[in-house]
Amino acid sequence: MNLSRQIDGQQVTISVADHHGPLGEDVLETLQKLDAKGPPLRDGMHVAFGWTVLTLTRVGEELRVYEPDFRSDPLQFTSPMVYDTLWVLAAQISLCKKVRVEPQVAWYTHQVLVRRGVLDERRVYLERRAPSTADDSGWFIGSVEKHDQPPLSDLDAMPVLEVYRRRRTLLEAMALPTGYLAVYDGDVLEAVLDSGNHNLLGGTTP
């Protein structure tokens, strides 16, 4: 669906999935507030929204909202259908509301430490530690079945966007704050543990 709004004499349009309509309106509201603060919206402007960045592109007489193209190269190309950004954001907002925490977004270019090969395993856990550098998300992805501490040679660093491309459901948990841990069985979130090891989804701790 297309959503449009007149902002300071310009028509601004965003294309979203039907079920992302409310978030699409949130994007337009954000853009209207940015325009009011200045500078005015313009072709080529980049706007941070949630975990990624949106780009304004002039198409004919209107400005259209584009997102990084996760189907090709999200650092070089954009897509006119704003789906991936809002899919992740909707999932993250829903989870954070469910476990009653304030979201701590992991930026799409920030790094995740991953045990080599773990993204191909069925049961994995994500643990958020204090970031060590400015571009560190703080997230570590490990194996539920392997309890040993892997050597540095068995660890890889990759951007959040690469985790999304390879196993997108894990992004659902990546707005949980530092000190939290999430356990997945395939695409199913089994548990969210706080710093006291309480399962905030209920049930027993895996």
VEXDREN-631415 format. One line per field, with one value per atom (N, C-alpha, C): residue number from 1; atom name; x negated, y negated, z negated. Coordinates in Angstrom, 1 decimal. Atoms other than C-alpha are relative to their C-alpha. Layout:
% VEXDREN-631415
num c(NUM:...)
atome c(CA:...)
px c(X:...)
py c(Y:...)
pz c(Z:...)
This chain:
% VEXDREN-631415
num c(1:1:1:2:2:2:3:3:3:4:4:4:5:5:5:6:6:6:7:7:7:8:8:8:9:9:9:10:10:10:11:11:11:12:12:12:13:13:13:14:14:14:15:15:15:16:16:16:17:17:17:18:18:18:19:19:19:20:20:20:21:21:21:22:22:22:23:23:23:24:24:24:25:25:25:26:26:26:27:27:27:28:28:28:29:29:29:30:30:30:31:31:31:32:32:32:33:33:33:34:34:34:35:35:35:36:36:36:37:37:37:38:38:38:39:39:39:40:40:40:41:41:41:42:42:42:43:43:43:44:44:44:45:45:45:46:46:46:47:47:47:48:48:48:49:49:49:50:50:50:51:51:51:52:52:52:53:53:53:54:54:54:55:55:55:56:56:56:57:57:57:58:58:58:59:59:59:60:60:60:61:61:61:62:62:62:63:63:63:64:64:64:65:65:65:66:66:66:67:67:67:68:68:68:69:69:69:70:70:70:71:71:71:72:72:72:73:73:73:74:74:74:75:75:75:76:76:76:77:77:77:78:78:78:79:79:79:80:80:80:81:81:81:82:82:82:83:83:83:84:84:84:85:85:85:86:86:86:87:87:87:88:88:88:89:89:89:90:90:90:91:91:91:92:92:92:93:93:93:94:94:94:95:95:95:96:96:96:97:97:97:98:98:98:99:99:99:100:100:100:101:101:101:102:102:102:103:103:103:104:104:104:105:105:105:106:106:106:107:107:107:108:108:108:109:109:109:110:110:110:111:111:111:112:112:112:113:113:113:114:114:114:115:115:115:116:116:116:117:117:117:118:118:118:119:119:119:120:120:120:121:121:121:122:122:122:123:123:123:124:124:124:125:125:125:126:126:126:127:127:127:128:128:128:129:129:129:130:130:130:131:131:131:132:132:132:133:133:133:134:134:134:135:135:135:136:136:136:137:137:137:138:138:138:139:139:139:140:140:140:141:141:141:142:142:142:143:143:143:144:144:144:145:145:145:146:146:146:147:147:147:148:148:148:149:149:149:150:150:150:151:151:151:152:152:152:153:153:153:154:154:154:155:155:155:156:156:156:157:157:157:158:158:158:159:159:159:160:160:160:161:161:161:162:162:162:163:163:163:164:164:164:165:165:165:166:166:166:167:167:167:168:168:168:169:169:169:170:170:170:171:171:171:172:172:172:173:173:173:174:174:174:175:175:175:176:176:176:177:177:177:178:178:178:179:179:179:180:180:180:181:181:181:182:182:182:183:183:183:184:184:184:185:185:185:186:186:186:187:187:187:188:188:188:189:189:189:190:190:190:191:191:191:192:192:192:193:193:193:194:194:194:195:195:195:196:196:196:197:197:197:198:198:198:199:199:199:200:200:200:201:201:201:202:202:202:203:203:203:204:204:204:205:205:205:206:206:206)
atome c(N:CA:C:N:CA:C:N:CA:C:N:CA:C:N:CA:C:N:CA:C:N:CA:C:N:CA:C:N:CA:C:N:CA:C:N:CA:C:N:CA:C:N:CA:C:N:CA:C:N:CA:C:N:CA:C:N:CA:C:N:CA:C:N:CA:C:N:CA:C:N:CA:C:N:CA:C:N:CA:C:N:CA:C:N:CA:C:N:CA:C:N:CA:C:N:CA:C:N:CA:C:N:CA:C:N:CA:C:N:CA:C:N:CA:C:N:CA:C:N:CA:C:N:CA:C:N:CA:C:N:CA:C:N:CA:C:N:CA:C:N:CA:C:N:CA:C:N:CA:C:N:CA:C:N:CA:C:N:CA:C:N:CA:C:N:CA:C:N:CA:C:N:CA:C:N:CA:C:N:CA:C:N:CA:C:N:CA:C:N:CA:C:N:CA:C:N:CA:C:N:CA:C:N:CA:C:N:CA:C:N:CA:C:N:CA:C:N:CA:C:N:CA:C:N:CA:C:N:CA:C:N:CA:C:N:CA:C:N:CA:C:N:CA:C:N:CA:C:N:CA:C:N:CA:C:N:CA:C:N:CA:C:N:CA:C:N:CA:C:N:CA:C:N:CA:C:N:CA:C:N:CA:C:N:CA:C:N:CA:C:N:CA:C:N:CA:C:N:CA:C:N:CA:C:N:CA:C:N:CA:C:N:CA:C:N:CA:C:N:CA:C:N:CA:C:N:CA:C:N:CA:C:N:CA:C:N:CA:C:N:CA:C:N:CA:C:N:CA:C:N:CA:C:N:CA:C:N:CA:C:N:CA:C:N:CA:C:N:CA:C:N:CA:C:N:CA:C:N:CA:C:N:CA:C:N:CA:C:N:CA:C:N:CA:C:N:CA:C:N:CA:C:N:CA:C:N:CA:C:N:CA:C:N:CA:C:N:CA:C:N:CA:C:N:CA:C:N:CA:C:N:CA:C:N:CA:C:N:CA:C:N:CA:C:N:CA:C:N:CA:C:N:CA:C:N:CA:C:N:CA:C:N:CA:C:N:CA:C:N:CA:C:N:CA:C:N:CA:C:N:CA:C:N:CA:C:N:CA:C:N:CA:C:N:CA:C:N:CA:C:N:CA:C:N:CA:C:N:CA:C:N:CA:C:N:CA:C:N:CA:C:N:CA:C:N:CA:C:N:CA:C:N:CA:C:N:CA:C:N:CA:C:N:CA:C:N:CA:C:N:CA:C:N:CA:C:N:CA:C:N:CA:C:N:CA:C:N:CA:C:N:CA:C:N:CA:C:N:CA:C:N:CA:C:N:CA:C:N:CA:C:N:CA:C:N:CA:C:N:CA:C:N:CA:C:N:CA:C:N:CA:C:N:CA:C:N:CA:C:N:CA:C:N:CA:C:N:CA:C:N:CA:C:N:CA:C:N:CA:C:N:CA:C:N:CA:C:N:CA:C:N:CA:C:N:CA:C:N:CA:C:N:CA:C:N:CA:C:N:CA:C:N:CA:C:N:CA:C:N:CA:C:N:CA:C:N:CA:C:N:CA:C:N:CA:C:N:CA:C:N:CA:C:N:CA:C:N:CA:C:N:CA:C:N:CA:C:N:CA:C)
px c(-0.8:0.0:-0.9:0.7:-1.1:0.7:-0.5:-0.8:-0.7:0.6:-1.3:0.4:-0.3:-1.4:-0.7:0.6:-1.9:-0.8:0.9:-4.9:-0.7:0.6:-5.8:0.1:-0.3:-4.3:-0.5:0.5:-5.9:0.8:-0.7:-4.1:-1.1:1.0:-6.1:0.8:-0.7:-5.1:-0.9:0.7:-6.1:0.9:-0.7:-5.2:-0.3:0.2:-4.7:1.0:-0.9:-3.0:1.3:-1.3:0.7:-0.1:0.1:0.0:-1.0:0.9:-2.7:0.5:-0.5:-0.4:-0.3:0.3:-0.7:-1.4:1.4:-4.5:-0.3:0.2:-4.4:0.4:-0.5:-2.4:-1.0:1.0:-5.0:-1.2:1.1:-7.7:0.3:-0.5:-5.7:0.0:0.0:-5.2:-1.4:1.4:-8.9:-0.6:0.5:-9.7:0.6:-0.6:-7.2:-0.6:0.7:-8.8:-1.4:1.4:-12.3:0.1:-0.2:-11.1:0.3:-0.4:-9.6:-1.2:1.2:-12.9:-1.0:1.0:-14.9:-1.2:-0.3:-16.5:1.2:-1.2:-13.6:-0.4:0.2:-13.2:-0.5:0.6:-15.2:-0.4:0.4:-16.2:-1.4:1.3:-19.0:-0.2:0.1:-18.4:0.1:-0.1:-19.1:0.6:-0.7:-17.0:0.0:0.1:-17.7:1.4:-1.3:-14.6:-0.1:0.1:-14.6:-1.4:1.3:-17.5:-0.8:0.7:-18.4:0.2:0.0:-18.4:0.9:-0.9:-15.8:-0.5:0.5:-16.6:1.2:-1.0:-14.4:-0.5:0.3:-14.4:1.1:-1.0:-12.7:0.4:-0.6:-10.4:1.1:-1.0:-8.6:0.2:-0.3:-6.9:0.0:-0.1:-7.1:-1.3:1.1:-9.7:0.5:-0.4:-9.5:-1.1:0.8:-10.9:-0.5:0.6:-13.4:-0.7:0.8:-15.1:-1.2:1.1:-18.4:0.5:-0.5:-18.0:-0.7:0.6:-18.6:0.0:0.0:-18.0:-1.3:1.2:-21.2:-1.2:1.0:-23.7:0.6:-0.7:-22.1:-0.8:0.9:-25.1:-0.2:0.2:-25.1:1.4:-1.2:-21.5:1.2:-1.2:-18.0:1.2:-1.2:-14.5:1.2:-1.1:-11.3:1.1:-1.0:-9.3:-0.6:0.5:-9.9:0.6:-0.5:-9.4:-0.9:0.9:-12.5:-0.2:0.2:-13.0:1.2:-1.2:-9.4:0.3:-0.2:-9.3:-0.8:0.9:-12.2:0.5:-0.5:-10.9:1.2:-1.3:-7.4:-0.3:0.3:-8.9:-0.7:0.7:-11.2:0.9:-0.9:-8.6:1.0:-0.9:-6.2:-0.7:0.7:-8.8:-0.3:0.4:-10.0:1.2:-1.2:-6.4:0.4:-0.4:-5.8:-0.8:0.9:-8.8:-0.2:0.0:-8.4:-1.4:1.3:-11.8:0.0:0.2:-12.8:-1.0:0.9:-14.3:-1.3:1.4:-18.0:-0.4:0.1:-18.3:-1.5:1.3:-21.2:0.0:0.1:-22.2:-0.4:0.1:-22.2:-1.5:1.4:-25.9:-0.9:0.8:-27.1:-0.3:0.5:-29.0:0.6:-0.5:-27.8:-1.1:1.0:-30.2:0.7:-0.7:-29.2:-0.9:0.8:-30.5:0.1:0.0:-31.5:0.9:-0.9:-28.8:1.3:-1.2:-26.2:1.3:-1.2:-23.8:0.7:-0.5:-23.3:0.6:-0.5:-22.4:1.5:-1.4:-18.8:0.2:-0.2:-19.1:-1.2:1.1:-21.1:0.5:-0.4:-21.2:-0.8:0.6:-21.9:-0.1:0.3:-23.5:-0.5:0.5:-23.9:-0.9:0.9:-27.0:-0.3:0.3:-28.4:-0.9:0.8:-29.8:-1.4:1.4:-33.6:-0.5:0.4:-33.8:1.3:-1.1:-31.6:0.9:-0.8:-30.5:0.4:-0.3:-29.9:1.4:-1.4:-26.2:0.1:0.0:-27.2:0.6:-0.6:-25.5:-1.0:0.8:-27.1:1.1:-0.9:-25.4:-0.8:0.7:-26.4:0.9:-0.7:-25.3:0.5:-0.6:-22.9:-0.6:0.5:-24.3:-1.5:1.4:-28.0:-0.2:0.1:-28.7:-1.4:1.4:-32.4:-0.2:0.4:-34.0:-0.8:0.8:-35.1:-1.3:1.2:-38.6:0.2:-0.2:-39.0:0.0:0.0:-39.8:1.3:-1.3:-36.3:1.1:-1.0:-34.6:-0.1:-0.1:-33.5:0.8:-0.7:-32.4:0.7:-0.8:-29.6:1.0:-0.9:-27.3:1.4:-1.4:-23.7:0.8:-0.7:-22.5:-0.3:0.4:-24.4:0.8:-0.8:-22.6:1.4:-1.4:-19.3:0.1:0.0:-20.2:0.0:0.2:-21.1:1.0:-1.0:-18.6:0.8:-0.6:-16.3:0.9:-0.8:-14.1:-0.8:0.8:-17.0:0.1:-0.1:-16.6:1.1:-1.1:-13.4:-0.5:0.5:-15.5:-1.1:1.2:-18.2:0.3:-0.2:-16.5:0.1:0.1:-16.7:-1.2:1.2:-19.0:-1.2:1.1:-22.4:0.3:-0.2:-22.4:1.1:-1.0:-19.6:-0.5:0.3:-19.7:1.3:-1.1:-17.4:-0.4:0.3:-17.1:1.0:-0.8:-15.8:-0.1:-0.1:-14.7:0.5:-0.3:-14.8:0.5:-0.5:-12.6:0.9:-0.8:-10.8:-0.8:0.6:-11.8:0.5:-0.3:-11.9:0.0:0.1:-13.0:-0.7:0.7:-14.1:-0.4:0.5:-16.3:-0.6:0.6:-17.1:-1.3:1.3:-20.3:0.2:-0.2:-18.7:0.4:-0.3:-18.2:1.5:-1.4:-14.4:0.5:-0.6:-12.5:1.2:-1.0:-10.4:1.2:-1.1:-8.3:0.8:-0.7:-7.2:-0.6:0.5:-7.9:-1.3:1.2:-11.1:-1.2:1.2:-14.6:-0.6:0.5:-15.9:-1.4)
py c(1.2:0.0:-1.2:1.3:-3.6:-0.9:1.0:-6.2:-1.3:1.3:-9.9:-1.1:1.1:-13.1:-1.3:1.3:-16.8:-0.5:0.6:-18.1:-1.2:1.3:-21.7:-0.2:0.2:-21.8:1.1:-1.1:-18.5:1.3:-1.3:-15.1:1.0:-1.1:-12.4:1.3:-1.3:-8.8:1.1:-1.2:-5.5:1.2:-1.3:-2.0:1.1:-1.0:0.6:1.1:-1.0:3.9:-0.4:0.4:3.6:0.0:-0.1:4.8:-0.9:1.0:2.2:-1.4:1.3:-0.7:-1.0:0.9:-2.2:-0.4:0.3:-2.0:-0.9:0.9:-3.6:-1.5:1.3:-6.5:-0.6:0.5:-6.7:-0.6:0.5:-7.2:-1.4:1.3:-10.0:-1.1:0.9:-11.6:-0.5:0.3:-11.4:-1.0:0.9:-13.1:-1.4:1.4:-15.9:-0.7:0.6:-16.6:-0.5:0.4:-16.6:-1.2:1.1:-19.0:-1.3:1.1:-21.3:-0.6:0.4:-21.4:-0.6:0.4:-21.9:0.8:0.6:-21.6:0.7:-0.6:-20.9:1.3:-1.3:-17.4:-0.3:0.2:-17.0:1.4:-1.2:-14.4:0.4:-0.5:-12.2:-0.1:0.1:-12.9:1.4:-1.3:-10.0:-0.2:0.2:-9.5:1.3:-1.2:-7.0:0.3:-0.4:-5.0:1.4:-1.3:-2.1:0.5:-0.6:0.2:-0.3:0.2:-1.1:-1.5:1.4:-4.2:0.0:0.2:-5.5:-1.1:1.0:-7.5:-0.7:0.7:-10.2:-0.1:0.0:-9.9:-0.7:0.7:-12.3:0.8:-0.7:-10.5:-0.9:0.9:-12.9:-1.2:1.1:-15.5:0.3:-0.3:-13.7:0.6:-0.6:-12.5:1.4:-1.4:-8.7:0.5:-0.5:-6.9:1.4:-1.2:-4.1:0.6:-0.7:-1.5:0.7:-0.8:0.4:1.2:-1.2:3.2:1.2:-1.2:6.3:1.2:-1.1:8.5:0.0:0.1:7.2:-0.5:0.6:4.9:-1.2:1.1:2.8:-1.2:1.1:0.6:-0.9:0.7:-0.4:-0.4:0.2:-0.1:-0.1:0.2:-1.1:0.7:-0.6:0.4:-0.9:0.8:-1.5:0.6:-0.6:1.0:0.1:0.1:0.3:1.2:-1.2:3.9:0.5:-0.6:5.2:-0.9:0.9:2.1:0.2:0.0:2.3:1.4:-1.4:6.1:0.2:-0.2:6.1:-0.9:0.9:3.0:0.5:-0.4:4.4:1.2:-1.1:7.7:-0.4:0.5:5.9:-0.7:0.7:3.6:0.9:-1.0:6.5:0.8:-0.8:8.5:-0.9:0.9:5.5:-0.3:0.2:4.8:1.2:-1.2:8.4:0.3:-0.2:8.6:-1.3:1.2:5.0:-0.6:0.6:3.6:-1.2:1.0:0.4:0.5:-0.5:1.2:-0.7:0.5:0.8:0.5:-0.4:0.9:0.3:-0.3:2.6:-0.5:0.6:0.5:1.0:-1.1:2.5:0.2:-0.1:1.8:0.4:-0.3:2.6:1.5:-1.4:5.8:0.9:-1.1:9.1:1.0:-1.1:11.7:1.3:-1.2:15.1:1.2:-1.2:18.6:0.6:-0.5:20.0:1.2:-1.1:22.1:0.1:-0.1:21.4:-0.4:0.5:19.7:1.2:-1.1:23.1:1.0:-0.9:24.8:-0.4:0.2:25.2:-0.8:0.7:24.1:-0.9:1.0:20.9:-0.9:1.1:18.2:-1.3:1.3:14.5:-0.6:0.7:12.7:-1.4:1.3:9.0:-0.5:0.4:7.8:-1.5:1.4:4.3:-0.1:0.1:3.1:-0.4:0.3:2.9:-1.2:1.0:0.4:-0.8:0.8:-2.3:0.7:-0.7:0.1:1.4:-1.3:3.1:0.0:-0.1:4.1:0.6:-0.7:6.1:1.4:-1.3:9.2:1.1:-1.2:12.6:1.1:-1.1:15.6:1.3:-1.2:19.0:1.2:-1.2:22.6:0.5:-0.5:24.0:1.4:-1.3:27.5:0.1:0.0:26.5:-1.0:0.9:25.1:-0.5:0.5:24.6:-1.4:1.3:21.2:0.2:-0.2:21.1:-0.8:0.8:20.0:-1.2:1.1:16.7:0.4:-0.5:18.6:0.6:-0.5:20.0:-1.1:1.1:16.6:-0.9:1.0:14.3:-1.2:1.3:10.7:-0.3:0.4:9.7:-1.1:1.0:6.8:0.6:-0.4:7.0:0.4:-0.2:6.8:1.4:-1.3:10.0:1.1:-0.9:11.8:0.0:0.1:10.6:0.7:-0.6:11.8:1.5:-1.5:15.3:0.7:-0.6:15.8:-1.1:1.3:12.9:0.0:0.0:14.1:-0.3:0.3:13.6:-1.5:1.5:9.8:-0.4:0.3:10.0:-0.3:0.2:10.2:-1.1:0.8:7.7:-1.5:1.3:4.7:0.2:-0.2:6.3:-0.7:0.8:4.4:0.9:-0.6:5.2:0.9:-0.9:8.2:1.0:-0.9:10.0:1.1:-1.1:13.4:0.6:-0.6:15.0:1.3:-1.4:18.7:0.3:-0.3:19.8:1.5:-1.4:23.3:-0.2:0.3:22.8:-1.5:1.4:19.7:-0.3:0.3:20.0:-0.5:0.6:17.8:0.8:-0.8:20.2:-0.7:0.7:17.9:-1.3:1.3:14.4:-0.1:0.0:14.3:-1.4:1.3:11.2:0.3:-0.2:10.7:0.9:-0.9:12.7:1.4:-1.4:15.7:0.3:-0.3:15.3:0.0:-0.1:16.4:-0.9:1.0:13.4:0.5:-0.5:15.5:1.1:-1.0:17.8:1.4:-1.3:21.5:0.2:-0.3:23.2:-0.6:0.4:21.9:1.1:-1.1:23.9:0.5)
pz c(0.0:0.0:0.0:0.0:0.6:-1.0:0.9:-2.1:0.4:-0.4:-1.3:-1.0:0.8:-3.2:0.6:-0.5:-2.2:-1.2:1.0:-4.1:0.6:-0.5:-3.6:1.5:-1.5:-0.1:0.9:-0.8:1.0:-0.4:0.3:1.3:-0.2:0.4:-0.5:-0.1:-0.1:0.2:-0.4:0.4:-1.3:0.3:-0.3:-0.1:-1.0:1.1:-2.8:0.2:0.0:-3.3:-0.7:0.6:-4.3:-1.5:1.5:-7.9:-0.6:0.6:-8.3:0.1:-0.2:-7.7:-1.2:1.2:-11.3:-0.1:0.0:-11.1:1.1:-1.1:-7.7:-0.3:0.4:-9.2:-1.0:1.0:-12.0:0.8:-0.8:-9.3:0.5:-0.5:-7.7:-1.1:1.1:-11.1:-0.4:0.3:-11.8:1.0:-1.1:-8.5:-0.1:0.2:-9.2:-1.1:1.1:-12.5:0.3:-0.4:-11.0:0.9:-0.9:-8.3:-0.8:0.8:-10.9:-0.7:0.7:-12.8:1.0:-1.0:-9.6:0.0:-1.3:-7.2:0.7:-0.7:-4.8:0.6:-0.6:-3.4:1.5:-1.4:-0.1:0.6:-0.7:2.5:-0.5:0.5:1.2:-1.5:1.5:-2.5:-0.6:0.8:-4.9:-1.4:1.2:-7.9:-0.8:0.9:-10.8:-0.4:0.5:-11.6:-0.5:0.6:-14.0:0.1:-0.1:-13.2:1.2:-1.3:-9.8:0.5:-0.5:-7.6:1.3:-1.1:-5.1:0.9:-0.9:-2.0:0.8:-0.7:-0.4:1.5:-1.4:3.4:0.8:-0.8:5.8:1.2:-1.1:8.3:0.6:-0.6:10.6:-1.0:0.8:8.4:-1.5:1.4:5.1:-0.5:0.7:2.6:-0.5:0.4:2.1:-1.0:1.0:-0.9:0.4:-0.4:-0.1:-1.3:1.0:-2.4:0.6:-0.6:-2.0:0.7:-0.7:0.5:-0.5:0.6:-1.6:0.9:-0.9:1.4:0.9:-0.8:3.1:-0.9:0.9:1.4:-0.7:0.8:-1.4:-0.3:0.2:-1.7:1.3:-1.3:2.0:0.7:-0.7:3.2:-0.9:0.8:2.0:0.8:-0.5:2.5:-0.2:0.2:3.0:-0.9:0.9:0.9:-1.4:1.4:-2.8:-0.8:0.7:-4.1:-1.1:1.0:-5.8:-1.2:1.1:-8.0:-1.0:0.9:-9.3:-0.5:0.5:-9.5:-1.3:1.2:-12.0:-1.1:1.0:-13.8:-0.7:0.6:-14.3:-0.9:0.8:-15.6:-1.3:1.2:-18.0:-1.0:0.8:-19.3:-0.8:0.6:-19.9:-1.2:1.1:-21.9:-1.2:1.1:-24.0:-0.8:0.7:-24.9:-0.9:0.6:-25.8:-1.3:1.2:-28.2:-0.8:0.7:-29.3:-0.3:0.0:-28.5:1.0:-1.0:-26.7:1.1:-1.1:-23.3:0.0:-0.2:-22.8:1.4:-1.4:-19.0:0.4:-0.6:-17.3:1.4:-1.4:-14.2:1.0:-1.0:-11.0:0.5:-0.4:-10.3:-1.2:1.2:-13.9:0.0:-0.1:-14.5:-1.0:0.9:-16.0:0.0:0.1:-17.3:0.0:-0.3:-16.1:0.0:0.0:-16.8:1.4:-1.4:-13.4:0.2:-0.4:-11.8:-0.8:0.9:-14.5:0.7:-0.7:-12.1:0.8:-0.7:-10.5:-1.0:1.0:-13.8:-0.4:0.3:-14.9:-1.3:1.3:-18.6:-0.3:0.2:-19.2:-1.1:1.0:-21.9:0.4:-0.2:-21.6:-1.4:1.2:-24.5:0.2:-0.2:-24.7:-1.2:1.0:-26.5:0.2:-0.2:-27.0:1.2:-1.2:-23.7:-0.3:0.2:-23.4:0.9:-0.9:-20.5:0.4:-0.4:-19.0:1.0:-1.0:-16.2:-0.4:0.6:-18.5:-0.5:0.4:-18.9:-1.5:1.3:-22.1:0.1:-0.1:-20.7:0.4:-0.3:-20.7:0.3:-0.3:-19.0:-0.2:0.2:-20.3:0.1:-0.1:-20.3:-1.3:1.2:-22.8:-0.4:0.2:-22.3:-0.5:0.4:-22.8:-1.1:1.1:-26.2:-0.3:0.2:-25.9:0.5:-0.4:-25.5:1.3:-1.2:-21.8:0.1:-0.2:-21.0:1.0:-0.9:-19.2:1.5:-1.4:-16.0:0.5:-0.4:-16.0:-0.1:0.0:-16.2:1.2:-1.1:-13.4:-0.4:0.2:-13.4:1.3:-1.2:-11.0:-0.4:0.3:-10.7:-0.3:0.3:-12.0:1.3:-1.2:-8.4:0.6:-0.5:-7.5:-0.8:0.8:-10.4:0.6:-0.6:-8.9:1.3:-1.3:-5.5:-0.1:0.1:-6.7:-1.0:0.9:-9.6:-0.6:0.3:-9.8:-1.3:1.2:-12.7:-1.3:1.2:-15.1:-0.3:0.2:-14.6:-1.0:0.9:-16.6:-1.4:1.3:-19.8:-0.1:0.1:-18.9:-0.4:0.6:-20.5:-1.5:1.5:-24.0:-0.5:0.6:-26.4:-0.3:0.5:-27.6:-1.2:1.1:-30.0:0.3:-0.3:-28.3:1.0:-0.9:-26.5:0.6:-0.7:-24.0:0.6:-0.5:-23.0:1.1:-1.2:-19.6:0.3:-0.6:-18.4:1.4:-1.3:-14.7:0.1:-0.1:-14.1:-1.2:1.1:-17.4:-1.2:1.2:-20.4:-1.2:1.1:-23.3:-1.4:1.3:-26.1:0.1:0.1:-27.0:-1.5:1.3:-30.1:-0.4:0.5:-32.2:-0.7:0.7:-34.2:-1.2:1.2:-37.1:0.5:-0.6:-34.7:-0.1:0.0:-34.9:1.5:-1.3:-31.8:0.1:0.0:-30.9:0.9:-0.8:-28.5:-0.7:0.8:-31.3:0.3:-0.2:-31.6:-0.7:0.6:-32.6:0.9:-0.8:-31.6:0.8:-0.8:-28.7:-0.5)
